[in-house]
Amino acid sequence: MIKRCSVIFCTYNREKYIYNAMKSIAEQKYPVSRYEILLINNNSTDRTEEICKKFSNDYQQVDFRYFIETNQGLSYARNRGVKESNGEIIIFVDDDATVFQHYLESIDNFFTDYPSAMACGGPIEPVYESGKPKWLSYYTNALIGGALYEGKEIKPFSNGKFPGGGNSAFRKEVFEKYGFFNVELGRKGTSLIGAEEKDLYDRITRGKERFFYLPQMGIYHYIPEQKTTMEHFDKLTFSIGQSERIRTRSLSFGVYLKRLMLEWVKWVASFILFTKYLIMLQPSKGTKLLRFRWNVTRGLL
């Protein structure tokens, strides 16, 4: 049966968060007949399946479907979700997030009001479970917590910006016209390789399509203490560089060289910001940016 919206959760060992993530959708004041929830379990070894059974029993009015994707990787799981979906609009929500109150309604209304738009995404508000680290800056907040805020008005993303992958909605025809997520990119198990969203949005951009920032379409993204450790920071930032190396080299060696040239521009900007934070007597924020840049560059090379 065709639905207006398919909400897809792809999960790997997130038993702590996944019930509340789905609950935040199921308790929306939005007609239950207009949406479905798909849970793609990407080989979890925790209590994910048991928790999903509980959710299905607790919210029997919701069209909830559960799948196991045995190919390890977020891109495999997302692609499986798209293929299994019955919705005109495909919505991806992170398994460690909860959505704003009028989330589904705002997405439905947006695609009605903007018939030429192919995708949208909204604010991401990190919730640090152990409190914000002192070294956190505007830039590392986006890195660690996925923070995204572009104001209170609907507007196209521009200047290379695009929605966060864990809070994005697409017309289903996007995947028919531009293909699925690149399975060479995206997280696999404990690997932090990413860039699958950037790769897809680059294809959409080359197709001269538009995608928008939708302020009502927000999520709270929960960040455990483990993700604020130095070990995680180094692994994540190194993986960003690796992801960009894989993504750009898959396009052409010339694109990869251009990305290397851009990295030197980013180094200049990082030193300027480092100096700014030193002047502001916030050296830990500045040194973290240089460490970020160093790890990305190593990954690229």
TITIDREN-19142 format. One record per residue (C-alpha): residue number from 0; residue in three letters; x, y, z. Coordinates in steps of 0.5 Angstrom, whole numbers, plus 500, padded with zeros to 3 digits. Layout:
BEGIN
{NUM, 'ala', {X, Y, Z}}
...
//
This chain:
BEGIN
{0, 'met', {500, 500, 500}}
{1, 'ile', {503, 507, 498}}
{2, 'lys', {504, 511, 504}}
{3, 'arg', {506, 519, 504}}
{4, 'cys', {512, 518, 508}}
{5, 'ser', {517, 512, 510}}
{6, 'val', {521, 513, 516}}
{7, 'ile', {528, 509, 516}}
{8, 'phe', {532, 507, 522}}
{9, 'cys', {538, 504, 520}}
{10, 'thr', {541, 501, 526}}
{11, 'tyr', {548, 497, 529}}
{12, 'asn', {548, 496, 537}}
{13, 'arg', {544, 502, 539}}
{14, 'glu', {540, 499, 544}}
{15, 'lys', {540, 505, 549}}
{16, 'tyr', {537, 509, 544}}
{17, 'ile', {533, 506, 538}}
{18, 'tyr', {526, 505, 542}}
{19, 'asn', {526, 512, 544}}
{20, 'ala', {528, 514, 537}}
{21, 'met', {522, 510, 534}}
{22, 'lys', {517, 513, 539}}
{23, 'ser', {519, 520, 538}}
{24, 'ile', {516, 518, 531}}
{25, 'ala', {510, 514, 533}}
{26, 'glu', {508, 519, 538}}
{27, 'gln', {507, 525, 533}}
{28, 'lys', {500, 528, 531}}
{29, 'tyr', {500, 526, 524}}
{30, 'pro', {496, 521, 521}}
{31, 'val', {498, 514, 522}}
{32, 'ser', {495, 512, 516}}
{33, 'arg', {500, 516, 512}}
{34, 'tyr', {507, 514, 514}}
{35, 'glu', {511, 507, 516}}
{36, 'ile', {517, 506, 520}}
{37, 'leu', {522, 501, 517}}
{38, 'leu', {528, 499, 522}}
{39, 'ile', {534, 496, 518}}
{40, 'asn', {538, 492, 523}}
{41, 'asn', {545, 492, 520}}
{42, 'asn', {547, 485, 524}}
{43, 'ser', {547, 488, 531}}
{44, 'thr', {549, 483, 537}}
{45, 'asp', {545, 487, 542}}
{46, 'arg', {538, 487, 544}}
{47, 'thr', {536, 491, 538}}
{48, 'glu', {531, 485, 536}}
{49, 'glu', {528, 484, 542}}
{50, 'ile', {527, 492, 543}}
{51, 'cys', {524, 492, 536}}
{52, 'lys', {519, 487, 538}}
{53, 'lys', {517, 491, 544}}
{54, 'phe', {516, 497, 540}}
{55, 'ser', {511, 493, 535}}
{56, 'asn', {507, 491, 541}}
{57, 'asp', {507, 498, 544}}
{58, 'tyr', {505, 501, 538}}
{59, 'gln', {501, 496, 534}}
{60, 'gln', {497, 502, 530}}
{61, 'val', {504, 504, 527}}
{62, 'asp', {505, 500, 520}}
{63, 'phe', {512, 498, 523}}
{64, 'arg', {517, 493, 519}}
{65, 'tyr', {523, 490, 521}}
{66, 'phe', {529, 487, 517}}
{67, 'ile', {536, 485, 518}}
{68, 'glu', {541, 487, 513}}
{69, 'thr', {547, 482, 513}}
{70, 'asn', {551, 486, 508}}
{71, 'gln', {555, 490, 513}}
{72, 'gly', {555, 498, 512}}
{73, 'leu', {550, 504, 513}}
{74, 'ser', {550, 505, 506}}
{75, 'tyr', {547, 498, 505}}
{76, 'ala', {542, 499, 510}}
{77, 'arg', {540, 505, 507}}
{78, 'asn', {539, 502, 500}}
{79, 'arg', {535, 496, 503}}
{80, 'gly', {531, 501, 507}}
{81, 'val', {529, 505, 500}}
{82, 'lys', {528, 498, 496}}
{83, 'glu', {523, 496, 502}}
{84, 'ser', {519, 503, 503}}
{85, 'asn', {512, 504, 500}}
{86, 'gly', {513, 512, 501}}
{87, 'glu', {513, 517, 496}}
{88, 'ile', {518, 521, 501}}
{89, 'ile', {524, 517, 504}}
{90, 'ile', {526, 520, 511}}
{91, 'phe', {532, 518, 514}}
{92, 'val', {533, 519, 522}}
{93, 'asp', {539, 517, 526}}
{94, 'asp', {538, 511, 531}}
{95, 'asp', {541, 515, 537}}
{96, 'ala', {536, 521, 536}}
{97, 'thr', {529, 524, 537}}
{98, 'val', {525, 528, 533}}
{99, 'phe', {522, 535, 534}}
{100, 'gln', {514, 535, 535}}
{101, 'his', {512, 537, 528}}
{102, 'tyr', {517, 533, 524}}
{103, 'leu', {513, 529, 520}}
{104, 'glu', {508, 534, 518}}
{105, 'ser', {513, 539, 517}}
{106, 'ile', {516, 535, 512}}
{107, 'asp', {509, 533, 508}}
{108, 'asn', {507, 540, 508}}
{109, 'phe', {514, 542, 505}}
{110, 'phe', {514, 537, 499}}
{111, 'thr', {507, 539, 498}}
{112, 'asp', {509, 547, 498}}
{113, 'tyr', {515, 546, 494}}
{114, 'pro', {514, 541, 488}}
{115, 'ser', {521, 542, 485}}
{116, 'ala', {525, 541, 491}}
{117, 'met', {528, 534, 491}}
{118, 'ala', {530, 533, 498}}
{119, 'cys', {531, 537, 505}}
{120, 'gly', {534, 537, 512}}
{121, 'gly', {533, 541, 518}}
{122, 'pro', {537, 543, 525}}
{123, 'ile', {541, 538, 529}}
{124, 'glu', {541, 539, 536}}
{125, 'pro', {547, 535, 540}}
{126, 'val', {545, 533, 547}}
{127, 'tyr', {552, 532, 551}}
{128, 'glu', {550, 526, 556}}
{129, 'ser', {556, 528, 560}}
{130, 'gly', {556, 535, 559}}
{131, 'lys', {559, 540, 553}}
{132, 'pro', {567, 539, 553}}
{133, 'lys', {571, 545, 554}}
{134, 'trp', {575, 544, 548}}
{135, 'leu', {568, 544, 544}}
{136, 'ser', {568, 550, 539}}
{137, 'tyr', {563, 552, 533}}
{138, 'tyr', {567, 547, 528}}
{139, 'thr', {568, 541, 533}}
{140, 'asn', {561, 541, 535}}
{141, 'ala', {559, 540, 528}}
{142, 'leu', {564, 535, 527}}
{143, 'ile', {562, 531, 534}}
{144, 'gly', {555, 532, 535}}
{145, 'gly', {553, 534, 528}}
{146, 'ala', {550, 540, 530}}
{147, 'leu', {547, 544, 524}}
{148, 'tyr', {543, 551, 525}}
{149, 'glu', {541, 555, 519}}
{150, 'gly', {536, 560, 522}}
{151, 'lys', {528, 560, 522}}
{152, 'glu', {527, 560, 515}}
{153, 'ile', {526, 555, 509}}
{154, 'lys', {532, 556, 504}}
{155, 'pro', {536, 552, 499}}
{156, 'phe', {542, 550, 502}}
{157, 'ser', {548, 553, 498}}
{158, 'asn', {556, 554, 498}}
{159, 'gly', {557, 546, 498}}
{160, 'lys', {552, 545, 505}}
{161, 'phe', {548, 540, 505}}
{162, 'pro', {543, 536, 510}}
{163, 'gly', {546, 532, 515}}
{164, 'gly', {545, 524, 513}}
{165, 'gly', {541, 522, 520}}
{166, 'asn', {536, 528, 519}}
{167, 'ser', {534, 528, 511}}
{168, 'ala', {528, 527, 507}}
{169, 'phe', {528, 525, 499}}
{170, 'arg', {523, 524, 494}}
{171, 'lys', {523, 517, 492}}
{172, 'glu', {525, 519, 485}}
{173, 'val', {532, 521, 487}}
{174, 'phe', {534, 514, 488}}
{175, 'glu', {531, 512, 481}}
{176, 'lys', {534, 518, 478}}
{177, 'tyr', {541, 519, 481}}
{178, 'gly', {542, 512, 484}}
{179, 'phe', {543, 509, 491}}
{180, 'phe', {548, 510, 497}}
{181, 'asn', {555, 508, 495}}
{182, 'val', {557, 502, 499}}
{183, 'glu', {564, 504, 499}}
{184, 'leu', {563, 509, 503}}
{185, 'gly', {559, 510, 510}}
{186, 'arg', {560, 507, 516}}
{187, 'lys', {561, 499, 517}}
{188, 'gly', {561, 496, 524}}
{189, 'thr', {566, 500, 528}}
{190, 'ser', {569, 504, 522}}
{191, 'leu', {568, 511, 522}}
{192, 'ile', {568, 512, 514}}
{193, 'gly', {563, 517, 512}}
{194, 'ala', {562, 521, 506}}
{195, 'glu', {556, 517, 503}}
{196, 'glu', {551, 523, 504}}
{197, 'lys', {556, 528, 501}}
{198, 'asp', {557, 523, 495}}
{199, 'leu', {549, 523, 494}}
{200, 'tyr', {548, 530, 494}}
{201, 'asp', {554, 532, 490}}
{202, 'arg', {550, 527, 484}}
{203, 'ile', {544, 531, 486}}
{204, 'thr', {547, 538, 485}}
{205, 'arg', {550, 536, 478}}
{206, 'gly', {543, 534, 476}}
{207, 'lys', {541, 541, 478}}
{208, 'glu', {536, 539, 483}}
{209, 'arg', {535, 543, 489}}
{210, 'phe', {535, 541, 497}}
{211, 'phe', {533, 546, 502}}
{212, 'tyr', {534, 547, 510}}
{213, 'leu', {527, 546, 513}}
{214, 'pro', {527, 549, 520}}
{215, 'gln', {521, 545, 523}}
{216, 'met', {525, 539, 521}}
{217, 'gly', {529, 538, 527}}
{218, 'ile', {532, 532, 531}}
{219, 'tyr', {536, 532, 538}}
{220, 'his', {542, 528, 537}}
{221, 'tyr', {545, 524, 543}}
{222, 'ile', {552, 524, 544}}
{223, 'pro', {555, 519, 550}}
{224, 'glu', {561, 521, 553}}
{225, 'gln', {565, 516, 549}}
{226, 'lys', {564, 520, 543}}
{227, 'thr', {568, 526, 547}}
{228, 'thr', {574, 522, 548}}
{229, 'met', {581, 524, 545}}
{230, 'glu', {581, 517, 542}}
{231, 'his', {574, 518, 538}}
{232, 'phe', {576, 525, 536}}
{233, 'asp', {583, 522, 533}}
{234, 'lys', {579, 516, 529}}
{235, 'leu', {573, 520, 527}}
{236, 'thr', {577, 526, 524}}
{237, 'phe', {582, 521, 521}}
{238, 'ser', {576, 517, 518}}
{239, 'ile', {574, 524, 515}}
{240, 'gly', {580, 524, 511}}
{241, 'gln', {580, 517, 509}}
{242, 'ser', {573, 518, 506}}
{243, 'glu', {574, 524, 502}}
{244, 'arg', {580, 520, 499}}
{245, 'ile', {576, 514, 497}}
{246, 'arg', {570, 519, 495}}
{247, 'thr', {574, 523, 490}}
{248, 'arg', {579, 518, 487}}
{249, 'ser', {572, 514, 485}}
{250, 'leu', {571, 520, 481}}
{251, 'ser', {577, 522, 478}}
{252, 'phe', {585, 523, 480}}
{253, 'gly', {584, 530, 478}}
{254, 'val', {578, 531, 483}}
{255, 'tyr', {583, 528, 488}}
{256, 'leu', {588, 533, 487}}
{257, 'lys', {583, 539, 487}}
{258, 'arg', {581, 536, 494}}
{259, 'leu', {588, 536, 496}}
{260, 'met', {589, 543, 494}}
{261, 'leu', {583, 545, 498}}
{262, 'glu', {586, 542, 504}}
{263, 'trp', {592, 547, 504}}
{264, 'val', {586, 553, 504}}
{265, 'lys', {583, 549, 510}}
{266, 'trp', {590, 549, 513}}
{267, 'val', {590, 557, 513}}
{268, 'ala', {583, 558, 515}}
{269, 'ser', {585, 553, 521}}
{270, 'phe', {591, 557, 523}}
{271, 'ile', {587, 564, 523}}
{272, 'leu', {582, 561, 527}}
{273, 'phe', {587, 558, 532}}
{274, 'thr', {590, 565, 533}}
{275, 'lys', {583, 568, 534}}
{276, 'tyr', {582, 563, 540}}
{277, 'leu', {589, 564, 543}}
{278, 'ile', {587, 571, 543}}
{279, 'met', {580, 570, 546}}
{280, 'leu', {584, 565, 551}}
{281, 'gln', {581, 559, 549}}
{282, 'pro', {587, 555, 547}}
{283, 'ser', {584, 548, 547}}
{284, 'lys', {579, 550, 542}}
{285, 'gly', {584, 552, 537}}
{286, 'thr', {589, 546, 538}}
{287, 'lys', {583, 542, 537}}
{288, 'leu', {582, 545, 530}}
{289, 'leu', {589, 544, 528}}
{290, 'arg', {589, 537, 531}}
{291, 'phe', {583, 536, 527}}
{292, 'arg', {586, 538, 520}}
{293, 'trp', {592, 534, 522}}
{294, 'asn', {588, 528, 522}}
{295, 'val', {584, 529, 516}}
{296, 'thr', {590, 531, 512}}
{297, 'arg', {593, 524, 514}}
{298, 'gly', {587, 521, 512}}
{299, 'leu', {587, 524, 505}}
{300, 'leu', {594, 522, 504}}
//
